[in-house]
Amino acid sequence: MTAPLGGHERAYRGLLRVYPREYRAHNSDQMVQLFGDQLRYDGSGRTWLRATRDLATSAVSEHMRRNRIVAQSLSMAPTPVGRALGVLGVIGGAFLLVTFLGVSINPDLFNLRLVLFNIGAVAVVLAVHLRQRTVAPRLSLVGAIPAVLANAAYLILITRLVAQPGDLGPGDYGPFIPYVAGAMWLSDLWFGVVTFRLGVLSRMSSAALVIGSTAAFAGMGVFGLQSPGSLAETVILAGIGVHGLAWILLGLEVAFRRRAVVVEER
């Protein structure tokens, strides 16, 4: 028995559910109308053979088109928030590097560099996350949260200490600082690994953060035990300097490098 014409069209409309929803919303009525016209002129056998062949190929193609993410050549300037966060990171990293330049600084200002360094680190992590979340939101968040929390915790502890006049000595830091500092270096290391893996920003900057964080964590508890100018102390201090340089590079990138616009094809 041959089904009535309306039945063919209703069955065909039901099969169109294999297409993406957005595609159906724009094209289903025209496709059903074309299918009905073909039924009248070509008959049900040839029309259904053609329709099933088209469904098998074009539906898969439309699903692949819908899910493909492409980076366009169009780029946009960093947002004001990204610029501000990046500049804070540059300032924080610069104050950390001042230590290695042999510049004579007032002890109170020298202590303040620790506060500025952590503020800058938190700022850069947030700015980098704003860039990376468009590519891999979950992984970017997993990389950013530990770094923000650890640097913020270190910032809270160190702020009270830098309010003291004069130089800070080994006994001024308290019993919790080593643990918080260790968490900070390790979280910075993890953040660098995630940033390197995603590749949204320069891998050289994220690699520098990984190297510097590793050296800083490895050097915990070594200062005061190594003779001044020894190879171990030199390597550790160089690693910490690379760590500060990494924040500067990342800060400059999120503050001034134009960002690619990532769009989803429909």
C-alpha positions in Angstrom: 0.0 0.0 0.0 1.1 3.5 -0.8 0.9 6.0 2.0 -0.8 9.3 1.2 1.3 12.2 0.2 0.9 13.9 3.6 2.2 10.8 5.3 5.4 10.9 3.3 6.0 14.5 4.2 5.3 13.9 7.9 7.7 10.9 7.9 10.4 13.0 6.2 9.9 15.9 8.6 10.4 13.4 11.5 13.7 12.2 9.9 15.0 15.8 9.8 15.5 15.5 13.6 18.9 14.0 12.7 20.1 17.5 11.8 21.2 20.1 14.4 18.4 22.1 16.0 19.7 25.4 14.6 19.8 24.0 11.1 16.3 22.6 11.3 15.0 25.9 12.5 16.2 27.7 9.4 15.8 25.0 6.7 13.2 22.3 7.7 10.1 24.0 6.1 11.9 24.5 2.8 13.3 21.0 2.8 9.9 19.5 3.4 8.4 21.6 0.6 11.2 20.4 -1.8 10.6 16.8 -0.7 6.9 17.2 -1.5 7.6 18.6 -5.0 10.0 15.8 -5.7 7.3 13.2 -4.7 4.9 14.7 -7.2 7.4 14.8 -10.1 9.7 11.8 -9.4 7.5 9.4 -7.4 8.1 8.0 -3.9 10.8 5.5 -4.7 13.3 7.8 -6.4 12.5 10.6 -3.9 13.1 8.5 -0.8 16.3 7.0 -2.2 17.6 10.5 -2.9 16.4 11.8 0.5 18.0 9.0 2.6 21.3 9.4 0.7 21.3 13.1 1.4 20.4 12.6 5.1 23.3 10.2 5.6 25.8 12.6 4.3 24.6 16.2 4.9 23.4 15.6 8.5 26.8 14.4 9.6 28.4 17.3 7.8 26.2 19.8 9.5 26.9 18.3 13.0 30.7 18.5 12.3 30.3 22.1 11.0 28.4 23.1 14.1 30.9 21.7 16.5 34.0 22.9 14.8 35.7 25.8 16.6 37.9 28.0 14.5 40.1 31.0 15.3 39.5 33.8 12.9 42.2 36.1 11.6 40.2 39.0 13.2 41.8 40.1 16.5 40.7 42.5 19.2 42.6 44.7 21.6 42.9 43.6 25.2 40.0 44.6 27.4 40.5 47.4 30.0 40.3 44.9 32.8 42.9 42.7 31.1 45.2 45.7 30.6 44.9 46.7 34.2 45.6 43.2 35.5 48.5 42.7 33.2 50.1 46.0 34.2 49.8 45.0 37.9 51.6 41.7 37.0 54.4 43.6 35.3 54.9 45.9 38.3 54.9 42.9 40.7 57.4 41.0 38.7 59.6 44.1 38.3 59.8 44.6 42.1 60.8 41.0 42.5 63.6 41.4 40.0 64.9 44.6 41.7 66.4 42.2 44.3 68.8 40.9 41.7 69.9 44.2 40.3 72.0 45.3 43.3 70.0 48.6 43.6 70.1 50.2 47.0 66.5 50.4 48.4 65.0 51.6 51.6 64.3 48.4 53.8 60.7 49.3 54.2 60.2 49.7 50.5 62.2 46.5 50.0 59.7 44.6 52.2 56.8 46.2 50.2 58.0 44.4 47.1 56.7 41.1 48.5 53.2 42.5 48.7 53.3 44.0 45.2 54.7 40.8 43.8 51.8 38.7 45.1 49.2 41.3 44.0 50.7 41.2 40.6 50.8 37.4 40.5 47.1 37.1 41.4 46.3 39.8 38.8 48.1 38.0 36.0 46.5 34.6 36.9 43.1 36.2 36.6 43.9 38.0 33.3 45.4 34.8 31.8 42.3 32.8 32.8 40.1 35.4 31.1 42.0 34.6 27.9 42.2 30.8 28.3 38.6 30.1 29.4 37.4 30.6 25.8 39.4 27.6 24.8 39.2 25.2 27.8 37.1 26.8 30.6 37.4 23.9 33.0 41.1 23.2 32.7 41.8 26.9 32.8 39.8 27.2 36.0 41.6 24.2 37.5 44.9 25.9 36.8 43.9 29.3 38.0 42.1 28.6 41.3 45.1 27.1 43.3 47.4 29.9 42.1 44.9 32.6 43.2 44.3 31.0 46.6 47.9 30.3 47.4 49.2 33.7 46.3 46.3 35.4 48.2 47.1 33.4 51.3 50.8 34.4 51.1 49.8 38.0 50.5 47.6 38.0 53.7 50.4 36.6 55.8 53.2 38.8 54.4 51.1 42.1 54.6 51.2 42.0 58.4 55.0 41.3 58.4 55.9 44.1 56.0 54.3 46.6 58.3 57.2 46.1 60.7 59.9 48.7 60.2 63.4 47.6 59.1 64.6 44.4 57.5 62.8 41.1 57.9 64.8 38.4 59.5 64.4 34.6 59.3 62.5 34.5 62.6 60.0 37.2 61.6 58.1 35.1 59.2 56.3 32.8 61.6 55.7 29.1 61.5 53.1 29.1 58.7 55.0 31.0 56.1 57.1 27.9 54.8 53.9 25.9 54.2 52.1 28.7 52.5 55.2 29.6 50.4 55.6 26.0 49.4 51.9 25.9 48.3 52.4 29.2 46.4 55.5 27.9 44.4 53.7 24.6 43.6 50.5 26.3 42.5 52.5 28.7 40.3 54.2 25.7 38.9 50.9 24.0 38.1 49.5 27.2 36.6 52.5 27.4 34.3 52.0 23.8 33.2 48.3 24.4 32.4 49.1 27.6 30.5 51.8 25.9 28.6 49.4 23.0 27.7 46.7 25.3 26.5 49.0 27.4 24.3 46.8 30.4 24.2 49.7 32.6 25.4 53.4 32.4 24.7 54.8 29.0 25.7 58.1 30.7 26.5 56.5 32.7 29.3 54.7 29.7 30.8 57.9 27.6 30.6 59.8 30.3 32.4 57.1 30.2 35.1 57.5 26.4 35.4 61.3 26.6 35.6 61.3 29.5 38.1 58.7 28.0 40.4 60.5 24.7 40.4 63.8 26.4 41.4 62.1 28.5 44.1 60.4 25.5 45.6 63.6 23.4 45.5 65.5 26.2 47.2 63.2 26.4 50.2 65.2 25.9 53.4 68.5 26.2 51.6 69.2 29.8 52.2 71.5 30.2 55.1 72.8 26.7 54.7 74.7 27.3 51.5 77.8 29.5 51.4 77.2 32.8 49.7 78.0 32.6 46.0 77.9 28.8 45.9 76.6 27.1 42.8 73.4 25.9 44.5 72.5 29.3 45.8 73.3 30.9 42.4 71.0 28.4 40.6 68.1 28.9 43.1 68.4 32.7 42.9 68.5 32.6 39.1 65.4 30.4 39.2 63.5 32.9 41.4 64.6 35.7 39.0 63.2 33.7 36.0 60.0 33.3 38.0 59.7 37.1 38.3 60.5 37.5 34.6 57.8 35.1 33.7 55.1 37.2 35.5 56.4 40.3 33.6 56.2 38.5 30.2 52.7 37.1 30.9 51.6 40.5 32.2 52.9 42.3 29.1 51.2 39.7 26.9 47.7 40.0 28.4 48.0 43.8 28.7 49.2 44.6 25.2 49.0 41.6 22.8 45.9 41.6 20.7 43.7 38.6 21.3 42.3 36.4 18.6 38.6 36.2 18.3 37.4 32.6 18.6 34.0 31.9 17.1 31.9 28.9 16.5 30.8 28.1 12.9 27.1 27.6 12.4 
